[in-house]
Structure formats: C-alpha cells, structure tokens
Amino acid sequence: MSTLDRLKKLLSEVYDGEIDAAGITEESRVIEDIGMKSIAMLYMAMAIENEFGVNLTNDDLPKMRTVGDIIKMIDERKKNA
C-alpha cells in the first residue's frame, strides 16, 4: 500500500469515515479542501507517528499544508531514520 493510500485511510479514521478518502489527492489542501481543524491535525500527527514510525514535532504541523507535504515529510523522516 502506498504512502498516499495509507494516509487516506488514516484521514478517514481520524474523521470516523465522514470524509471521502477516494477524493483525496496529493494536491488536496489539508485545511481548505479536507476541512481539518487544529485538534484533528494533532490527532493526525499522532496517527502518522504510529502508522509510519516517524517522529513529528509541533513545528511540523504548519508545514502540513497539502497531503503531498505530509507524504514528503513522512518519506524524508523514514529515509533519515
């Protein structure tokens, strides 16, 4: 399963299935397109850490503007682990 597919699954879980994960692309903006609020961003960051085995900091949250940004961050952290 690709990083994008795993991330879509996590987003769906964070939102208890209330979002259409099939419509999410790497270009999807986390706040504007998906509608993620700050508390959901924290839950998402924790879910990413658990799913992908990477560490994220509070400084990383503002950098998560698009799904592609998150994928890039995950891939870089995994590469440098």
Summary of the structure (lengths in Angstrom):
residues: 81
radius of gyration: 11.4
end to end distance: 20.1
largest distance: 33.7
contacts: 212
relative contact order: 0.19
helix: 60%
strand: 2%
